[in-house]
Amino acid sequence: MKTFNFKIQHLVLIAAVLFAWSCEDKEEEIGSPSFTKISPINNDSVSISSGNMGDWIAVAGKNLESALAIRFNDVEVDMEEVYYENEVLYLQIPVKMPLEVTDKLTVTTRGGELAFDFTVNVPDLELTGMFNEYTPPGDTIKIYGKFLDLYEITSENTKIVFGDIESPVIDNNGNYLTARVPQNVQANVKVQAVNSKFNATAECPGWYQDKHNIITTFDDDFPYTSSAGQQWVGVWTDPKPVSEKYIRFEVTPETYPSGLSWFYLMEYNVNYPLDALAHPENYVLKFELNMLNPIQRTNFFIYFYWAIDPDPIGGGNFSVQSLGVWQTVTLPLDKILLKDKWAASPYPWDGVSTNWSLNFRVENFAPVERVAMYFDNLRIYKLGD
């Protein structure tokens, strides 16, 4: 038994030594990694040295099959999402902000480490618009944006600045930020998000309580003085206003059994910006709208000059995200200022005159469709301002 055990122990020892030698030989067989080129995943004939977050790329080279780790700057790639075939690594650039920017792509294999120049293009933090530009002071405003999660926006690291007054972010849901509008905020101020974690600032297009190129706010600052539609203008409390007076337009089969075939909601003299008349495609009509129910058959004819036959604007153009809530909506100005029809009319524009009008005419034939729409703060806005 002892002799047998002695022989078994020796056999185990010999096997262990042979296994170790075998492993050493295999380690020696793994060569150092080398790099050939980086290409877009769908075009291996192109060589690139930069890419956007989320792009899929192909890294070609030698001895890459034993890759243990891959980094863009200091951001690790999830190795479970990396694929290898025919001396090419296929991987996605992580959508994560680096803390240290090296402009290097680093591949660590069992045979060594390889680093080469590669720049990850980091998108700028963006704000794209306010849900309601006339959100009253003290209320919560929603501000839409892009790459909010990428910049890891929280209430601790980001503030919303109204002009020069700061208000901390309340929440980030990935698509929009919420913040409280300061009580002492002024009209006509720019709104910014200032992120301290990545030292980033984004400015929202438009202005808070935009008073540029106002047609009417229905309030004392820009009163509505026309006789048409005065019955709809007032200090209404239901719904709660965004600022004092607004148009409260309600239609029911009981109140208008014969329908509305040529009904003026409003008509008002307007001094348009000269550039808006020449290039209406660069402008929109903005206003705050509150709708209790969507409209399907009701048509609005919004136009600026009696001698031009307007096109109907139906419910599809009054698109709101939430019923029963005030929000800022836009209509393309070239749906209202019809340049081709104007040029072909008996009274084409002289290129100088700016005083025209803004008219809302409603058609809602019997059987009458129910309408509950509330309008405020009509203004002309140049896209991109």
C-alpha positions in Angstrom: 0.0 0.0 0.0 2.8 2.4 0.9 4.7 1.6 -2.3 1.5 2.1 -4.3 0.8 5.4 -2.6 4.4 6.5 -3.2 4.0 5.8 -6.9 0.7 7.6 -7.1 2.1 10.7 -5.4 5.0 10.7 -7.8 2.7 10.3 -10.8 0.6 13.3 -9.6 3.7 15.4 -9.2 5.0 14.6 -12.6 1.5 15.3 -14.2 1.5 18.7 -12.4 5.0 19.6 -13.8 4.0 18.6 -17.3 0.8 20.7 -17.0 2.8 23.7 -15.9 5.2 23.3 -18.8 2.3 23.0 -21.2 0.7 26.2 -19.9 4.0 28.0 -20.2 4.3 26.9 -23.8 0.7 28.1 -24.5 1.4 31.5 -22.9 4.4 31.8 -25.1 2.2 31.1 -28.1 0.0 34.2 -27.4 1.6 37.1 -29.3 1.5 40.7 -28.5 -1.5 42.6 -29.9 -1.0 44.8 -32.9 -3.3 47.3 -34.6 -4.2 47.6 -38.3 -7.1 50.0 -38.5 -10.5 51.0 -37.2 -13.5 51.1 -39.5 -17.2 51.7 -39.4 -18.9 48.4 -38.8 -20.6 48.5 -42.2 -17.6 49.7 -44.3 -14.3 48.0 -43.7 -12.6 49.9 -46.6 -12.6 53.1 -44.6 -10.2 54.0 -41.8 -11.4 56.3 -39.0 -9.8 57.9 -36.0 -12.9 59.2 -34.3 -16.5 58.2 -33.7 -19.7 59.2 -31.9 -21.0 57.6 -28.7 -23.2 54.7 -29.6 -21.4 54.0 -33.0 -20.5 50.4 -33.8 -16.9 50.0 -35.0 -14.5 47.3 -36.2 -11.0 47.1 -34.8 -8.7 45.1 -37.0 -5.3 43.7 -35.9 -3.4 40.7 -34.8 -3.7 38.7 -31.6 -6.9 40.4 -30.5 -8.9 37.3 -29.8 -7.7 37.1 -26.2 -8.9 40.7 -25.4 -9.6 41.0 -21.6 -10.6 44.7 -21.5 -11.2 47.6 -23.9 -11.4 51.3 -22.9 -12.3 54.5 -24.7 -10.6 57.2 -22.7 -11.3 55.9 -19.2 -14.6 54.3 -20.0 -14.7 50.5 -20.0 -16.5 48.5 -22.7 -18.8 45.7 -21.6 -16.9 42.7 -22.9 -20.0 40.6 -23.1 -21.1 42.9 -26.0 -17.8 42.5 -27.9 -17.6 40.1 -30.8 -14.4 38.7 -32.5 -14.1 37.2 -35.9 -11.3 36.8 -38.5 -8.9 39.1 -36.6 -11.5 41.8 -36.1 -13.1 43.0 -32.8 -16.6 44.4 -33.3 -17.8 46.7 -30.5 -19.9 49.7 -29.7 -18.5 53.0 -28.4 -20.0 53.4 -24.8 -22.5 56.1 -24.2 -20.9 57.4 -21.1 -19.0 60.5 -20.2 -15.3 60.1 -19.5 -13.8 61.6 -16.4 -10.4 61.6 -18.0 -10.0 62.3 -21.7 -7.0 60.6 -23.2 -8.2 60.4 -26.8 -7.0 56.8 -26.8 -8.6 53.4 -27.4 -6.9 50.8 -25.3 -7.1 47.1 -25.8 -5.7 44.8 -23.1 -5.1 41.1 -24.1 -3.4 38.1 -22.5 -0.5 39.0 -24.7 -0.2 42.6 -23.7 -1.7 46.1 -24.0 -2.2 48.2 -27.1 -3.2 51.9 -27.1 -3.8 54.0 -30.2 -5.3 57.4 -31.1 -9.1 57.6 -31.2 -11.3 60.5 -30.3 -14.8 59.9 -29.0 -17.1 62.8 -30.1 -19.1 63.9 -27.1 -22.4 65.5 -28.0 -23.2 68.9 -26.4 -25.9 69.1 -23.8 -29.0 70.5 -25.5 -32.2 72.1 -24.5 -34.9 72.0 -27.2 -37.8 73.9 -25.8 -40.1 74.8 -22.9 -43.4 72.9 -22.6 -45.1 76.2 -21.6 -43.0 79.4 -22.1 -45.6 81.3 -20.0 -45.5 79.0 -17.0 -46.5 81.3 -14.1 -43.8 82.2 -11.5 -44.0 79.7 -8.7 -45.2 76.9 -10.9 -43.2 73.9 -12.2 -41.9 74.2 -15.8 -40.8 71.4 -18.1 -37.8 72.0 -20.3 -37.1 69.4 -23.0 -33.6 68.5 -24.0 -31.1 65.9 -25.3 -28.3 64.0 -23.6 -29.7 64.7 -20.2 -28.8 61.3 -18.8 -25.4 61.4 -20.5 -24.6 64.5 -18.5 -26.0 62.7 -15.4 -28.2 65.7 -14.6 -29.5 65.7 -11.0 -30.8 68.3 -8.6 -27.4 68.3 -6.9 -25.3 69.2 -10.0 -27.6 71.2 -12.3 -29.4 74.5 -12.0 -31.9 76.1 -14.4 -31.1 79.8 -14.8 -33.8 82.3 -15.8 -31.8 85.3 -16.9 -29.6 85.6 -13.9 -31.9 83.9 -11.3 -31.1 80.3 -10.5 -33.5 77.5 -9.7 -32.4 73.9 -9.0 -33.5 71.1 -11.2 -36.2 69.1 -9.5 -36.2 66.0 -11.7 -34.7 64.6 -14.8 -36.8 61.9 -16.6 -34.4 61.6 -19.6 -36.5 63.6 -22.0 -37.1 66.8 -20.0 -36.1 68.6 -16.8 -38.4 70.1 -14.3 -37.7 73.2 -12.2 -39.7 75.8 -10.3 -40.0 79.2 -12.0 -38.7 81.9 -9.6 -41.2 84.3 -8.2 -39.2 87.4 -9.3 -38.4 86.2 -12.8 -38.6 88.8 -15.6 -40.2 88.4 -19.0 -38.0 88.1 -22.1 -35.1 86.2 -20.4 -33.2 83.3 -21.8 -33.3 80.0 -19.9 -30.2 77.9 -19.4 -29.2 74.6 -17.8 -25.9 74.8 -16.0 -24.3 71.4 -15.2 -21.4 71.6 -12.7 -20.3 67.9 -13.0 -19.1 68.2 -16.6 -18.9 72.0 -16.7 -21.6 72.2 -19.4 -24.1 74.9 -20.2 -27.1 74.6 -22.6 -29.4 77.5 -23.7 -33.0 76.9 -24.5 -34.3 78.3 -27.8 -36.9 81.1 -27.3 -37.5 83.2 -24.3 -39.4 82.8 -21.0 -42.5 84.9 -21.4 -41.5 86.0 -24.9 -42.6 89.5 -25.6 -40.8 89.9 -28.9 -43.0 90.5 -32.0 -46.2 90.2 -29.9 -49.5 90.4 -31.7 -51.5 90.5 -28.5 -51.3 89.0 -24.9 -54.9 90.2 -24.3 -53.6 91.9 -21.2 -52.8 95.5 -20.5 -49.2 95.3 -21.9 -50.5 94.3 -25.4 -54.3 94.6 -25.2 -56.7 93.2 -27.7 -58.8 96.2 -29.0 -60.6 94.8 -32.0 -64.4 94.4 -31.8 -64.3 90.9 -33.4 -64.4 88.1 -30.8 -64.5 90.4 -27.8 -67.1 88.1 -26.2 -64.4 85.4 -25.9 -61.7 87.6 -24.3 -61.8 88.0 -20.5 -60.3 87.3 -17.1 -61.4 83.7 -17.0 -60.7 81.4 -14.1 -61.5 78.0 -15.6 -59.0 77.0 -16.8 -56.6 78.9 -14.6 -54.8 81.5 -16.8 -51.1 81.7 -17.5 -51.5 85.5 -17.4 -54.7 87.4 -16.7 -56.9 87.6 -19.9 -57.2 85.0 -22.6 -59.6 83.8 -25.3 -62.1 81.2 -24.0 -63.6 79.6 -27.1 -66.3 77.0 -26.4 -68.8 75.5 -28.9 -71.5 73.0 -28.2 -74.4 71.7 -30.3 -76.8 73.3 -27.8 -75.3 76.8 -28.1 -74.7 76.7 -31.8 -77.2 74.2 -33.3 -76.8 75.7 -36.8 -73.0 75.6 -36.7 -70.4 78.2 -37.4 -69.9 78.8 -41.1 -68.2 82.2 -41.1 -67.3 83.0 -37.6 -64.5 85.4 -36.5 -62.7 84.3 -33.4 -60.4 87.3 -33.8 -59.0 89.8 -36.3 -56.3 92.3 -35.4 -53.9 94.7 -37.2 -50.3 93.6 -37.0 -46.9 95.1 -37.9 -45.1 92.0 -39.1 -41.2 91.9 -39.1 -40.2 92.7 -42.6 -38.0 89.6 -42.8 -41.0 87.4 -41.8 -42.9 88.7 -44.7 -40.0 88.0 -47.1 -39.1 84.6 -45.5 -42.1 83.2 -43.7 -40.5 79.7 -43.8 -38.1 80.9 -41.1 -40.8 81.9 -38.7 -43.7 80.4 -36.7 -46.8 81.7 -35.0 -46.5 80.9 -31.3 -49.2 80.9 -28.6 -50.2 79.1 -25.5 -53.1 76.7 -26.0 -55.2 74.7 -23.7 -57.6 72.1 -25.2 -60.1 70.0 -23.3 -60.7 67.7 -26.2 -59.2 67.1 -29.7 -60.9 68.6 -32.7 -61.5 66.6 -35.9 -64.0 68.4 -38.2 -63.5 72.0 -37.1 -61.4 74.1 -39.4 -59.5 77.3 -38.7 -58.7 79.8 -41.4 -55.7 81.8 -40.1 -54.7 84.5 -42.6 -53.1 88.0 -42.8 -54.8 89.6 -45.8 -58.4 89.5 -47.0 -57.5 89.3 -50.7 -55.8 86.0 -50.3 -57.8 82.8 -50.0 -56.4 81.0 -46.9 -56.0 77.2 -46.6 -57.9 75.5 -43.8 -55.9 74.5 -40.7 -57.5 71.5 -39.0 -57.0 69.8 -35.7 -53.9 68.0 -36.8 -52.0 71.3 -36.7 -53.1 72.1 -33.2 -51.1 69.2 -31.7 -50.9 69.1 -27.9 -49.2 66.6 -25.7 -51.7 66.7 -22.9 -55.4 67.7 -22.9 -56.5 70.3 -20.4 -53.0 71.8 -19.8 -51.5 75.0 -21.1 -48.6 74.5 -23.4 -46.8 76.5 -26.1 -47.6 75.4 -29.6 -46.4 76.6 -33.0 -47.8 76.9 -36.4 -45.5 77.4 -39.4 -45.9 81.0 -40.6 -45.7 79.9 -44.2 -49.1 78.2 -43.6 -50.5 81.6 -42.9 -48.4 83.9 -45.1 -48.9 82.1 -48.4 -46.2 83.6 -50.6 -47.2 82.0 -53.9 -50.9 82.9 -53.5 -49.9 86.5 -52.5 -47.6 86.9 -55.5 -50.3 85.7 -57.8 -53.0 87.8 -56.3 -54.2 91.2 -57.8 -52.5 92.9 -54.9 -49.0 91.4 -54.5 -46.7 92.6 -51.7 -44.6 95.6 -52.5 -41.7 94.4 -50.4 -42.0 97.4 -48.1 -45.4 97.4 -46.3 -45.4 95.6 -42.9 -48.9 96.5 -41.5 -51.3 93.7 -42.3 -53.5 91.7 -39.9 -53.9 88.3 -38.2 -57.4 86.8 -38.6 -58.8 83.6 -37.0 -62.0 82.5 -38.8 -63.7 79.3 -37.7 -65.9 76.8 -39.6 -67.8 74.2 -37.6 -70.8 73.0 -39.6 -73.8 71.3 -38.1 -73.9 68.8 -36.6 -71.6 70.9 -34.4 -68.4 69.4 -33.0 -67.7 70.2 -29.4 -64.8 72.6 -29.0 -63.2 73.9 -25.9 -60.0 75.7 -26.8 -58.3 78.5 -24.9 -55.6 80.8 -26.5 -53.2 83.3 -25.1 -50.0 85.4 -26.0 -50.0 85.3 -29.8 -46.6 86.2 -31.2 -44.2 85.8 -34.2 -41.0 83.9 -33.5 -38.0 83.4 -35.7 -36.7 79.8 -35.7 -33.4 79.5 -33.9 -33.7 82.7 -31.8 
